[in-house]
Amino acid sequence: MTLKTVALVSAVYDLMIAIPTLLFPVALAHLFGAPTPSPILNAQLNGLFTLALAVGYVWAAQDIPARRGYLWVAGPFTKLLGAALFVLDHFTHGSPTAFLLFAVTDGSLGLMTLVLLLKR
């Protein structure tokens, strides 16, 4: 697997989260067993953040050598720390078990990115 492939997979993954979070935040929260977001704007801002990550991944995939810095920030930093926060929140604040799916997917993508970045 290459960094370009991981970047494009991450972009698609983030888009699959961003669009419903922006457009259907209440339905998405209920789907995952979470309460209605309040204010809804907070959920939509999370969707916007995730959309920005997706756009950044597409941008980085166009010139991996020149945009490795973005991959460090979006992959190991954001995805691995995000995965850790999902796990921590689940055990300390009782967030829905379904949220652990995000920990697994974010963590896997972050770890794959890290390994490929270190491989050089």
C-alpha positions in Angstrom: 0.0 0.0 0.0 1.2 3.5 -0.8 0.8 6.8 1.0 -1.3 8.0 -2.0 -3.7 5.0 -1.6 -4.0 5.6 2.2 -4.7 9.3 1.6 -7.4 8.6 -0.9 -9.0 5.9 1.3 -8.9 8.4 4.2 -10.5 11.0 2.0 -13.4 8.7 1.1 -13.8 7.6 4.7 -13.9 11.2 6.0 -16.4 12.1 3.2 -18.7 9.3 4.3 -18.7 10.7 7.8 -18.7 14.4 6.9 -21.7 14.5 4.5 -24.3 12.9 6.9 -22.9 14.8 9.9 -23.4 18.1 8.0 -26.8 17.2 6.5 -28.4 14.8 9.0 -26.8 15.3 12.4 -29.8 14.2 14.4 -30.5 11.1 12.5 -26.8 10.1 12.5 -26.5 10.6 16.2 -29.5 8.4 16.8 -28.2 5.8 14.4 -25.1 5.5 16.6 -27.1 5.5 19.9 -26.1 9.0 20.9 -28.5 11.7 22.1 -29.6 14.5 19.9 -26.7 17.0 19.5 -27.2 20.2 21.3 -26.7 22.6 19.8 -26.9 20.9 16.4 -24.3 23.4 15.1 -21.7 21.5 17.2 -22.3 18.3 15.2 -22.3 20.2 11.9 -19.0 21.9 12.8 -17.6 18.4 13.4 -18.9 17.5 9.9 -17.2 20.6 8.5 -13.9 19.6 10.2 -14.2 16.1 8.8 -14.9 17.5 5.3 -11.8 19.7 5.6 -9.8 16.6 6.4 -11.2 14.9 3.3 -10.4 17.8 1.0 -6.9 17.9 2.5 -6.3 14.3 1.9 -7.3 14.7 -1.8 -5.0 17.7 -2.0 -2.1 15.8 -0.4 -2.6 12.8 -2.7 -1.8 14.9 -5.7 1.8 15.5 -4.6 2.8 13.2 -1.7 6.4 14.2 -1.5 5.6 17.9 -1.2 2.6 17.4 1.2 3.8 14.8 3.7 3.4 17.4 6.4 -0.3 17.4 5.9 -0.3 13.6 6.1 1.5 13.8 9.5 -1.1 16.2 10.9 -4.2 14.5 9.4 -3.0 10.9 9.9 -0.9 10.1 13.0 -1.8 13.3 14.8 -5.6 13.7 14.1 -6.7 10.1 13.5 -4.6 8.4 16.2 -5.4 11.0 18.8 -9.1 11.0 17.7 -9.1 7.2 18.2 -7.7 7.6 21.6 -10.3 10.2 22.5 -13.1 7.9 21.3 -11.8 5.1 23.6 -11.2 7.4 26.5 -14.7 9.0 26.2 -16.3 5.5 26.0 -14.8 4.4 29.3 -14.9 7.7 31.2 -18.2 9.2 30.0 -20.1 6.2 28.7 -20.4 7.2 25.1 -22.1 4.6 22.9 -20.3 1.4 22.1 -20.8 2.1 18.4 -18.4 5.0 18.8 -15.6 2.4 19.2 -16.1 1.7 15.5 -14.7 5.2 14.9 -11.8 4.4 17.2 -10.9 1.3 15.2 -11.3 2.9 11.7 -9.6 6.2 12.6 -6.9 4.3 14.5 -6.2 1.9 11.7 -6.0 4.7 9.1 -3.8 6.7 11.4 -1.5 3.8 12.1 -1.2 2.9 8.4 -0.3 6.5 7.6 2.3 6.5 10.4 3.9 3.3 9.2 4.1 4.5 5.6 5.4 7.9 6.6 8.2 6.3 8.7 9.1 3.9 5.9 10.1 6.7 3.6 
